[in-house]
């Protein structure tokens, strides 16, 4: 979705309180967990249920609500449309705009951000970092807990927001730093455009690599294909970084020796979640994994194929494999014993490259961009990231890959003996005094 389309959709969205639904004539759209949670709250508070509920299939547990299955010809003739999603409001409005009355309102209950959802006059202190995330309740404890603790120990306040909250210009401008997790989905487009218009620097954050759940990184430009490494020539990668990569490779090779006992040669294909922004924004496989599966089976008519669906893909049980086999075995071991690892732009491809395997990349990504210098890329990826358990943070690295103000962290949070201190002449690792 274009930024202009996201902004137009967001302008149609109105944040409302649940209590305002009482005695209203409205249509609820969506039948996922968010919509059902909203219905539960309405019933508990004895507030009017929807006049009509638009669903993808009839929900038999709700016989007391009139349900309509959405189809291409469906229209909503009620004056209020309640968005039954906490993360895909922009996409839903964009899809439904042509199916509603011209003066229809799209109401957003913002159940995922209840604290300040309707407030535009929030306050910051002189030392406040704004953190904007669709899934803060997941990402903060999983990746950023120690980093935020280090900030708070230094007297820095961390204010957490959903990207679709109403945040005033003055509130955004008063923050010392702004961090956005990922930022590549439509929900982030309005706030990112607003920050850019206000000339506020944005630091992007994302989970790291090797393994993904143990690291995170910051970036001044974005994530994945919009990140600094995508546009970098990597000339600053030094011998120490390459040695660190060599040690990591040995660890991965050792861990991959057991678990897959097969004499059969095969090609391993790691699948991705169809809604992954990397797939949607940086590949031709925008209609789900089935077209990719069909493409792979046509590419390799004679070879043995081993597919592994993404564990979070709710559609994986519907996929058809005419020749390929499906495996749930350890991904690293499947990579280690494969002749080729062929994917779209999954993080698994980087792990396969770390193991020294032949990798075929269908989508655009860092690996495809730097395919002629894979080791330098992997070394740079390892250098820029932080461990989720780190308690000290190299200010030089922060300065190179983020706009986070060094004043938000105590001087003693600079990790002594870091690579940046060994390479003062490299701009990416300049040491902050």
Phi, psi and omega per residue, in radians:
X1 nan 2.387 3.110
X2 -1.257 2.678 3.117
X3 -1.042 -0.679 3.135
X4 -1.103 -0.654 3.113
X5 -1.202 -0.703 3.119
X6 -1.133 -0.723 3.139
X7 -1.148 -0.727 3.110
X8 -1.085 -0.732 3.114
X9 -1.144 -0.720 -3.119
X10 -1.139 -0.529 3.121
X11 -1.182 -0.364 3.099
X12 -1.489 -0.168 -3.033
X13 -1.554 2.357 3.130
X14 -2.148 2.171 3.106
X15 -1.405 2.235 -3.113
X16 -2.303 2.805 3.030
X17 -1.577 2.670 -3.125
X18 -1.012 -0.676 -3.103
X19 -1.036 -0.442 -3.115
X20 -1.287 -0.165 3.101
X21 -1.380 -0.274 -3.085
X22 -1.100 2.320 3.105
X23 1.169 0.348 3.112
X24 -1.763 2.680 3.091
X25 -1.774 1.770 -2.989
X26 -2.479 2.836 3.093
X27 -1.982 2.226 3.028
X28 -1.649 2.286 -3.136
X29 -2.008 2.244 3.134
X30 1.987 2.445 -3.104
X31 -2.247 0.443 3.093
X32 -1.479 -2.938 -3.077
X33 -1.080 -0.635 -3.126
X34 -1.107 -0.845 -3.126
X35 -1.083 -0.700 -3.126
X36 -1.234 -0.583 3.051
X37 -1.140 -0.696 3.093
X38 -1.093 -0.768 3.116
X39 -1.078 -0.678 3.124
X40 -1.109 -0.723 3.128
X41 -1.184 -0.663 3.106
X42 -1.083 -0.768 3.139
X43 -1.150 -0.731 -3.131
X44 -1.106 -0.649 -3.110
X45 -1.579 0.030 -3.136
X46 1.012 0.751 3.119
X47 -1.804 2.598 -3.066
X48 -0.912 2.286 3.068
X49 -1.393 2.879 -3.106
X50 -1.101 2.546 3.059
X51 -1.157 -0.746 3.098
X52 -2.380 2.487 3.092
X53 -2.064 2.016 3.080
X54 -1.461 2.167 -3.056
X55 -2.317 2.856 3.061
X56 -1.468 -0.463 3.030
X57 -2.688 2.687 -3.063
X58 -1.057 2.273 3.128
X59 -1.668 1.780 -2.997
X60 -1.183 -0.298 3.134
X61 -1.412 -0.006 -3.104
X62 -2.249 1.024 -3.093
X63 -1.171 -0.298 -3.097
X64 -1.453 -0.067 3.127
X65 -1.970 2.295 3.098
X66 -1.206 2.164 -3.061
X67 -2.045 2.409 3.054
X68 -2.143 2.328 3.086
X69 -1.446 2.191 -3.126
X70 -1.218 2.340 3.037
X71 -2.467 3.007 -3.056
X72 -1.015 -0.443 -3.110
X73 -1.650 -0.081 -3.074
X74 -1.137 2.555 3.039
X75 -2.365 2.554 3.079
X76 -1.825 2.060 -3.073
X77 -1.819 0.118 3.109
X78 -1.508 2.716 -3.055
X79 -1.328 -0.314 -3.090
X80 -2.209 2.270 3.051
X81 -2.009 2.081 3.134
X82 -1.667 2.192 -3.086
X83 -1.367 2.007 -3.112
X84 -1.578 0.829 3.114
X85 -2.635 2.580 3.115
X86 -1.814 -0.059 -3.046
X87 -2.327 -0.340 -3.063
X88 -2.085 0.633 -3.125
X89 -1.053 -0.756 -3.080
X90 -1.100 -0.813 3.111
X91 -1.080 -0.695 -3.115
X92 -1.142 -0.774 3.123
X93 -1.116 -0.757 3.128
X94 -1.023 -0.693 -3.128
X95 -1.274 -0.645 -3.008
X96 -1.600 -0.249 -3.035
X97 -0.930 -0.699 -3.119
X98 -1.382 -0.138 -3.105
X99 -1.808 0.084 -3.069
X100 -2.112 2.934 3.058
X101 -1.157 2.684 -3.082
X102 -1.004 -0.692 -3.080
X103 -1.684 0.247 3.138
X104 -1.181 2.551 3.106
X105 -1.862 2.455 3.078
X106 -1.782 1.938 -3.085
X107 -1.673 2.321 3.141
X108 -2.048 2.049 -3.115
X109 -1.404 -0.268 3.086
X110 0.872 0.845 3.136
X111 -1.119 -0.416 -3.130
X112 -1.411 -0.143 -3.141
X113 -2.494 1.172 -3.005
X114 -1.349 -0.343 -2.974
X115 -1.137 -0.873 -3.036
X116 -2.259 0.444 -2.971
X117 -1.019 -0.554 -3.071
X118 -1.890 0.125 -3.105
X119 -1.769 2.299 3.125
X120 -1.931 -0.091 -3.052
X121 -1.977 0.832 3.115
X122 -1.216 2.858 -3.089
X123 -2.049 2.546 2.992
X124 -2.156 2.849 3.030
X125 -1.766 -3.065 3.117
X126 -1.201 -0.310 -3.127
X127 -2.198 1.281 -3.129
X128 -2.198 2.315 3.012
X129 -1.909 2.237 3.074
X130 -1.627 2.253 3.120
X131 -2.037 2.118 -3.055
X132 -2.030 2.143 -2.997
X133 -2.734 2.424 3.035
X134 -1.254 -0.545 -3.042
X135 -2.198 0.879 -3.084
X136 -1.052 -0.606 -3.120
X137 -1.146 -0.345 3.096
X138 -1.696 -0.888 -3.004
X139 -1.273 -0.614 -3.130
X140 -1.079 -0.959 3.141
X141 -1.187 -0.523 -3.075
X142 -1.344 -0.607 -3.008
X143 -2.164 -0.680 -2.909
X144 -1.927 0.124 -3.068
X145 -1.024 -0.819 -3.113
X146 -1.215 -0.650 3.121
X147 -1.146 -0.755 3.112
X148 -1.159 -0.606 3.093
X149 -1.120 -0.701 3.101
X150 -1.108 -0.688 3.079
X151 -1.094 -0.832 -3.090
X152 -1.166 -0.605 3.075
X153 -1.139 -0.409 3.124
X154 -1.616 0.133 3.114
X155 1.519 0.259 3.136
X156 -1.644 2.334 3.074
X157 -1.588 2.390 3.084
X158 -1.960 1.999 3.086
X159 -1.790 2.211 -3.044
X160 -1.846 2.338 -3.094
X161 -2.415 2.615 2.932
X162 -1.341 2.477 -3.082
X163 -1.089 -0.345 -3.105
X164 -1.746 0.184 3.022
X165 -1.216 2.729 3.072
X166 -1.466 1.905 -3.135
X167 -2.101 2.161 -3.057
X168 -1.250 2.783 3.099
X169 -1.019 -0.799 -3.086
X170 -1.121 -0.631 3.108
X171 -1.138 -0.816 3.134
X172 -1.111 -0.710 -3.103
X173 -1.224 -0.394 -3.107
X174 -1.438 -0.215 -3.136
X175 -1.290 2.559 3.111
X176 -1.287 -0.690 3.136
X177 -2.597 2.702 3.100
X178 -2.225 2.211 3.101
X179 -2.065 2.271 3.121
X180 -2.042 2.209 3.103
X181 -1.410 2.060 3.102
X182 1.191 -1.271 3.055
X183 1.312 0.200 -3.024
X184 -1.741 -0.003 3.115
X185 -1.724 2.901 -3.023
X186 -1.045 -0.552 -3.109
X187 -1.056 -0.438 -3.110
X188 -1.537 -0.321 -3.011
X189 -1.009 -0.785 -3.142
X190 -1.087 -0.780 -3.100
X191 -1.235 -0.627 3.116
X192 -1.149 -0.739 3.103
X193 -1.122 -0.640 3.121
X194 -1.170 -0.756 3.117
X195 -1.100 -0.711 3.117
X196 -1.118 -0.738 3.139
X197 -1.096 -0.564 3.114
X198 -1.489 0.016 -3.127
X199 1.037 0.692 3.093
X200 -1.725 2.162 -3.129
X201 -1.190 2.394 -3.124
X202 -1.969 2.270 2.967
X203 -1.777 2.207 3.122
X204 -1.690 2.546 3.124
X205 -2.243 2.631 -3.138
X206 -2.802 2.769 3.092
X207 -1.167 2.639 -3.026
X208 -1.629 -2.539 -3.024
X209 -2.466 2.744 2.916
X210 1.123 1.078 -0.163
X211 -1.575 2.851 -2.997
X212 -1.042 -0.690 -3.020
X213 -1.347 -0.088 -3.114
X214 -1.815 -0.032 -3.063
X215 -2.456 2.772 2.988
X216 -2.505 2.842 3.116
X217 -2.471 2.802 3.045
X218 -1.950 2.745 3.118
X219 -2.669 2.494 -3.115
X220 -1.410 -0.349 -3.038
X221 -1.885 -0.599 -3.091
X222 2.760 -2.792 3.118
X223 -2.099 2.832 3.098
X224 0.950 -2.096 -3.061
X225 -1.248 -0.174 3.099
X226 -1.781 0.119 -3.035
X227 -1.451 2.888 3.128
X228 -1.025 -0.693 -3.082
X229 -1.135 -0.466 -3.137
X230 -1.132 -0.629 -3.079
X231 -1.731 0.063 -3.053
X232 -1.632 2.558 3.052
X233 -1.490 -0.102 3.071
X234 1.118 0.335 -3.121
X235 -1.169 -0.308 -3.113
X236 -1.415 -0.190 3.133
X237 -1.134 2.176 -3.036
X238 -1.886 3.126 -3.062
X239 -1.118 -0.639 3.133
X240 -1.096 -0.711 3.112
X241 -1.132 -0.682 3.109
X242 -1.177 -0.617 3.070
X243 -1.164 -0.705 3.084
X244 -1.076 -0.664 3.093
X245 -1.133 -0.710 3.132
X246 -1.051 -0.724 3.108
X247 -1.130 -0.724 3.112
X248 -1.114 -0.687 3.132
X249 -1.085 -0.718 3.119
X250 -1.091 -0.676 3.106
X251 -1.106 -0.770 3.139
X252 -1.160 -0.708 3.130
X253 -1.112 -0.694 3.130
X254 -1.138 -0.699 -3.111
X255 -1.269 -0.268 -3.059
X256 -1.698 0.069 -3.017
X257 -1.307 -0.489 -3.048
X258 -1.905 2.832 2.924
X259 1.861 -0.543 3.133
X260 -2.065 1.826 -3.126
X261 -1.860 1.738 3.141
X262 -2.588 2.452 3.034
X263 -1.669 -0.125 -3.067
X264 -1.479 2.323 3.077
X265 -1.381 2.540 -3.093
X266 -2.722 2.860 3.022
X267 -1.882 2.265 -3.104
X268 -1.733 2.299 -3.126
X269 -2.162 1.784 3.064
X270 -1.402 2.179 3.120
X271 -1.549 2.861 -3.129
X272 -2.146 2.907 3.032
X273 -1.200 2.268 -3.079
X274 -1.003 -0.518 -3.117
X275 -1.529 0.055 3.105
X276 -0.975 2.224 -3.115
X277 -1.068 -0.505 3.082
X278 -1.108 -0.700 3.134
X279 -1.227 -0.827 -3.066
X280 -1.207 -0.655 -3.049
X281 -1.638 -0.358 -2.984
X282 -2.338 0.575 3.053
X283 -2.750 2.954 3.103
X284 -1.560 -0.070 -3.067
X285 -1.646 1.124 -3.060
X286 -1.586 0.006 3.141
X287 -1.896 0.471 3.074
X288 1.791 -3.129 -3.066
X289 -1.449 -0.385 -3.112
X290 -1.055 -0.776 3.069
X291 -1.054 -0.596 3.115
X292 -1.211 -0.716 3.093
X293 -1.045 -0.809 3.131
X294 -1.089 -0.697 3.121
X295 -1.070 -0.797 -3.121
X296 -1.127 -0.768 -3.102
X297 -1.153 -0.533 3.067
X298 -1.300 -0.536 -3.138
X299 -1.227 -0.576 -3.048
X300 -2.187 1.312 -3.071
X301 -1.218 -0.351 -3.074
X302 -1.914 -0.433 -3.005
X303 -1.392 2.746 3.022
X304 -1.349 2.281 -3.090
X305 -2.053 2.325 3.092
X306 -2.138 2.012 3.120
X307 -1.760 2.562 2.973
X308 -2.306 1.909 3.095
X309 -1.138 2.668 3.079
X310 -1.177 2.370 -3.084
X311 -1.084 -0.339 -3.139
X312 -1.716 0.111 -3.124
X313 -1.459 1.917 -3.105
X314 -1.305 -0.145 -3.138
X315 -1.772 0.027 -3.007
X316 -1.047 -0.497 -3.124
X317 -1.261 -0.198 -3.107
X318 -1.654 -0.118 -3.022
X319 -1.293 2.516 3.133
X320 -1.869 2.248 3.107
X321 -2.120 2.047 -3.102
X322 -1.506 -0.534 3.123
X323 -2.276 -0.509 -3.044
X324 -1.270 2.720 3.051
X325 -1.798 2.662 3.112
X326 -1.890 2.340 -3.139
X327 -2.211 2.562 3.042
X328 -1.994 0.229 -3.104
X329 -1.243 2.962 -3.101
X330 -0.982 2.275 -3.057
X331 -1.084 -0.749 -3.121
X332 -1.078 -0.733 3.137
X333 -1.197 -0.646 3.083
X334 -1.113 -0.686 3.081
X335 -1.127 -0.810 -3.020
X336 -1.074 -0.566 -3.056
X337 -1.757 0.057 -3.139
X338 -1.509 2.664 3.011
X339 -1.325 -0.726 -3.126
X340 -2.414 2.516 2.974
X341 -2.003 2.048 -3.001
X342 -2.105 2.068 -3.110
X343 -2.533 -3.032 3.123
X344 -1.509 -1.343 3.018
X345 -2.698 0.627 3.141
X346 -1.130 2.639 3.047
X347 -1.104 -0.366 3.096
X348 -1.057 -0.546 -3.134
X349 -1.118 -0.578 3.100
X350 -1.219 -0.654 3.101
X351 -1.151 -0.677 3.096
X352 -1.128 -0.707 3.103
X353 -1.122 -0.674 3.086
X354 -1.059 -0.606 3.127
X355 -1.392 -0.053 3.116
X356 1.447 0.311 -3.109
X357 -1.460 2.738 3.001
X358 -1.245 2.213 -3.071
X359 -2.106 2.343 3.046
X360 -2.013 2.178 -3.041
X361 -1.997 2.145 3.132
X362 -1.562 -0.645 -3.135
X363 -1.594 3.104 3.072
X364 -1.548 2.504 -3.140
X365 -3.009 3.057 3.116
X366 -0.993 -0.718 -3.079
X367 -1.104 -0.728 3.128
X368 -1.196 -0.676 -3.118
X369 -1.128 -0.665 -3.058
X370 -1.957 0.610 -3.059
X371 -1.094 -0.382 3.134
X372 -1.482 -0.128 3.121
X373 -2.512 1.021 -3.032
X374 -1.056 -0.768 -3.102
X375 -1.115 -0.683 3.105
X376 -1.124 -0.686 3.094
X377 -1.089 -0.871 -3.107
X378 -1.087 -0.683 3.116
X379 -1.124 -0.716 3.108
X380 -1.146 -0.697 3.119
X381 -1.095 -0.707 3.123
X382 -1.195 -0.705 -3.105
X383 -1.123 -0.756 -3.000
X384 -1.261 -0.302 -3.017
X385 -1.592 2.829 3.078
X386 -2.035 2.611 3.037
X387 -1.332 2.553 3.124
X388 -1.148 -0.280 3.132
X389 -1.740 0.010 3.108
X390 -1.048 2.454 3.055
X391 -2.036 -0.232 3.049
X392 -2.085 2.481 -3.020
X393 -2.274 2.183 -3.117
X394 -1.141 1.967 -3.112
X395 -1.154 -0.505 3.084
X396 -1.115 -0.762 3.106
X397 -1.150 -0.709 3.102
X398 -1.064 -0.711 -3.135
X399 -1.176 -0.626 -3.108
X400 -1.255 -0.596 -3.002
X401 -2.084 0.207 3.120
X402 -2.682 2.951 3.018
X403 -1.871 0.288 3.137
X404 -1.196 2.169 -3.070
X405 -1.134 2.217 3.111
X406 -1.001 -0.449 -3.121
X407 -1.169 -0.281 3.127
X408 -1.345 -0.248 3.104
X409 -2.042 2.505 3.107
X410 -1.098 2.699 3.105
X411 -1.004 -0.603 -3.079
X412 -1.383 0.082 3.064
X413 -1.468 -0.061 3.073
X414 -1.317 2.136 -3.088
X415 -1.256 2.093 -3.121
X416 -1.264 2.580 3.094
X417 1.319 0.288 -3.112
X418 -1.308 2.891 3.133
X419 -1.063 -0.574 -3.117
X420 -1.087 -0.562 3.140
X421 -1.299 -0.371 3.134
X422 -1.539 -0.111 -3.060
X423 -2.392 1.020 -3.087
X424 -1.100 -0.355 -3.088
X425 -1.447 -0.151 -3.118
X426 -1.625 2.186 -3.022
X427 -1.095 -0.643 -3.098
X428 -1.127 -0.323 -3.100
X429 -2.088 0.521 3.136
X430 -1.008 2.383 -3.110
X431 -1.530 2.295 3.117
X432 -1.542 2.144 3.129
X433 -1.634 nan nan
